[in-house]
Amino acid sequence: MTSKKTSWISEMERETGHGPVYLAIADAIEKAISAGRLHPGDTLPPQRLLADFMGLHVNTVNRAMREAARRGLTYGKTRRGTVIR
């Protein structure tokens, strides 16, 4: 799972330890958007897959996605998953 859509994960992994993990994930998504690694319309991998890949509980990833949506970075789309705004 090392595509353009998941390159932001490595950024998040470098920044963990500076507060709650769910905020680090949302911050990494925000930085990836700012850096042009994620674009409007890009879909993120399924939350369960992200949780497994990062070694986290799915609830942590779910909370991060809710935080990203709260910040206006993403939205949920039926049958497409989490989409970048």
PLY file of the C-alpha trace (Angstrom):
ply
format ascii 1.0
element vertex 85
property float x
property float y
property float z
element edge 84
property int vertex1
property int vertex2
end_header
0.00 0.00 0.00
2.59 2.56 -1.06
0.68 4.66 -3.56
0.24 8.40 -3.84
-2.93 8.06 -1.79
-1.07 6.57 1.17
2.23 8.49 1.05
0.85 10.80 3.75
0.95 7.87 6.19
4.74 7.97 6.43
4.50 11.65 7.39
2.02 10.78 10.13
4.25 7.98 11.42
7.13 10.44 11.89
4.96 12.78 13.94
3.29 10.40 16.37
4.21 10.89 19.98
3.26 14.56 19.91
-0.24 14.14 21.23
-3.18 11.90 20.38
-2.66 9.63 17.38
-6.02 10.52 15.86
-4.95 14.17 15.69
-1.62 13.18 14.11
-3.52 11.31 11.39
-5.81 14.29 10.71
-2.77 16.61 10.71
-0.98 14.34 8.22
-4.00 14.41 5.89
-4.10 18.20 6.13
-0.36 18.49 5.38
-0.64 16.06 2.45
-3.42 18.21 0.97
-1.34 21.37 1.46
1.71 19.71 -0.13
-0.32 18.52 -3.12
-0.01 14.80 -2.36
-3.77 14.52 -1.89
-6.20 16.30 -4.21
-9.95 16.96 -4.18
-11.76 13.82 -5.24
-8.99 11.44 -4.09
-10.31 8.62 -1.95
-8.54 7.36 1.15
-8.12 3.64 1.78
-10.80 1.93 3.87
-10.50 2.63 7.58
-9.98 -1.02 8.50
-7.15 -1.31 6.00
-5.52 1.87 7.32
-5.84 0.63 10.89
-4.22 -2.69 10.03
-1.46 -1.02 8.03
-0.66 1.45 10.83
-1.09 -1.08 13.64
-3.90 0.89 15.23
-7.38 0.07 16.42
-10.04 0.88 13.82
-11.76 3.20 16.32
-8.64 5.41 16.37
-8.68 5.70 12.57
-12.44 6.30 12.64
-11.96 9.13 15.13
-9.21 10.61 12.92
-11.53 10.55 9.90
-14.26 12.27 11.90
-11.72 14.93 12.90
-10.62 15.38 9.27
-14.28 15.79 8.25
-14.85 18.25 11.09
-11.95 20.33 9.73
-13.57 20.30 6.31
-10.79 18.20 4.74
-12.85 15.15 3.82
-16.37 13.85 3.45
-17.92 10.41 3.34
-19.46 9.20 0.13
-21.59 6.08 -0.11
-19.70 3.25 -1.83
-16.61 5.45 -2.28
-15.46 5.85 1.31
-13.63 8.91 2.59
-13.04 11.53 -0.12
-10.78 14.61 -0.04
-12.73 17.90 -0.33
0 1
1 2
2 3
3 4
4 5
5 6
6 7
7 8
8 9
9 10
10 11
11 12
12 13
13 14
14 15
15 16
16 17
17 18
18 19
19 20
20 21
21 22
22 23
23 24
24 25
25 26
26 27
27 28
28 29
29 30
30 31
31 32
32 33
33 34
34 35
35 36
36 37
37 38
38 39
39 40
40 41
41 42
42 43
43 44
44 45
45 46
46 47
47 48
48 49
49 50
50 51
51 52
52 53
53 54
54 55
55 56
56 57
57 58
58 59
59 60
60 61
61 62
62 63
63 64
64 65
65 66
66 67
67 68
68 69
69 70
70 71
71 72
72 73
73 74
74 75
75 76
76 77
77 78
78 79
79 80
80 81
81 82
82 83
83 84
